[in-house]
Amino acid sequence: MLALDPLPIVNGIAVLRRMEPNDLAEFQAYRGDPAVGRYQGWSVMSADMAKAFLSEMNVCQLMQPGTWVQLGISEPASGLLLGDIGLRLSDSQDEAEVGFTLAPHAQSRGIATAAVSAAIEFVFLHTSAERVLGITDARNSASIRLLERVGMVKLGSTSVVFKGESCTEDRYAKY
């Protein structure tokens, strides 16, 4: 458990911050896009479920072992929600996992790279994790390029069934 809330974190063109109930419209817009959700483990939420989720993420304790937390990615000037980053500290607290989602209009601008870099640094500064994992579908070339840009190295691949479809997951890590 973190004694003080270190958020928001500004990293150039991206801000990591707590998600808020008033992020609902932006959250629903990108999370409702089938292309954005293709490789994601989450499902589209109803407005009521999304509002409750955003409220929970606004006040939850950060980096609790075994629990995912979602941080918002926003523009520095406006605070407009552009996406979110999921972080999960393992039960043993020796590693964490990162996942990321970005609205289509914010992609290919370096925002995700800045946000994921800040999230990895956050994990190393505020937990005892010795590595951060990124797991992605091998067909998700944009995600793979991002993981490599932030300094992650490929550990290997595994055949899995994801959303009822056989695929290959690539595992990356940063130490």
N, C-alpha and C positions, 0 to 999 in steps of 0.2 A: 504494500500500500504506500502511495506517495504521500508524504507529509503535506506538501503544498502542491497546488495544481499548477503545473508548468505551462499551461496553455493560456493564451495562444502563442504559437511559435511562428515567427515570420522567417521565411527563407526566400528572399528575393521576390519572385513573382507568385509565390504561393504562401498561404497562411494555413497552418493546422490549428483548428479550434474545435471547441465543443459544438456539436450539432444542436440546433434549437428548433422548437416547434414552428417558428415562423419561416423555417427552411422548407416547409412542406411542398410548396409549388415546384421549386427547383428539384428537390429530392424525387418527387413523383415523376417529374418530366424525364430525368435521365434514367431512373430506375424502371420506368415503364417502357423504355425503348428496347425492343427485342434484340437489336444488334448489340447494344451495350451489355445486356444480360446473357448473351450467348454462352460465354465461358465462366459465368459467375455462379457461385454456390447459393446465392440468395434467390428468393422468389419475389415477384411483384407483390406489394402490400396494398390493401385497401387504404383509403384516406385515414380512417380511424386507427388502423393498425400502424400506419406510418407515423401519425401524430403521436401515438403512444411510444413508439420506438424512439423518435426524436426527443421526446421528453425524458425518456429513460437515459439516453446517451448524454443528455445535457447535465445530468446530476450523478451518474454512476461513478464508482471508484475506478480509477485507471489501473490497468495492468495487474488485475487480480489473476492469480494462477488458474489456468484452465478455462478462462472466460474471454470471449471476444469483446472488444470495444471498438466502436466506430468513431473516427474523428472526421470532422468536416474539412474539406479543402475549399478555401475561398480566395477571392481576389483581395489583395491588400487594401485597395482604396475603397471599394464599395461594400466589402464583406459578403458579396453574393456567393452563395454555395455553388461550387463547380463540380463537386464529387465528394467521395469519402474514402478513407483508408481504414481497413480493419486490421487490428493488432490483437494477437493472442499470445500470452505468455504461457509456456508449457507448465504442467503441474509441477515438474521438477525445477522450474525456473531457470534452466540452463540454456534454453533457446526460446525464440519467439517466431511467430509467423506473421507475414504482412500480406495483405491483399488490397487491391485498389480498383476504384471505379471512377471514371471521369466522363462528364457530359460531352457529347460529340463536338459541340461548339468550342470546347476548351482543349480539345486534343490537338496534338502536333504543334504545341506552342512551348513545350518545356515545363509546363505546369506540373504534370505528373512526376517528372523526374525530380523537380525541386521538392515536391511534397513527399515522395517516397524517400528521398535522401534525408529529409528532416525527420521522418518517422523512424528510420533506422537509427539515426543519431539519438533520437528521443529514447529508443529502447536501450541502447548502450549506456546512455547517461543515467537512466532512472530505474534500471533493473540489473539483475546479476546475469542476464543472458550473455552467453559467449558467442552466439551466432543468431542471425536472423535468416529465416527461410522464406523463399518465394516459390510457390508451386503454381504452374500454369499448364494449360493444354498446349501440346507441342504445335498445334495449328495456329496458336495465337502469337503471331510473329511480332506484333506491336508490344505485347507484354514481355516477350523474351528480350527484345531490344532494350526496353526500359530496365529490366533486371540487370542486364549487362552494363548499361550506362551508369547505373548506381554502384557498380563494382561487385556485383554478385557473380559467383562462378558456378557452373553447372556441376551438380553432384551425380546426376544420373537420371534415368527415365524409368517409368513404370507403366505397364498396361493396366488400365482401369475401365470401369463402366461409370460414365458420368451422364446424368440426366437420361438414362436409358440407352446410351450410345457408347460403344467401345471407342476408346481413345488412348492416347499416350500422354501422361503427365510428366513434365520436366521439373526437376527439383533444383533450385538454385540456393546458394547461401552466401552470406557475407559474415566474416569473422572480425 
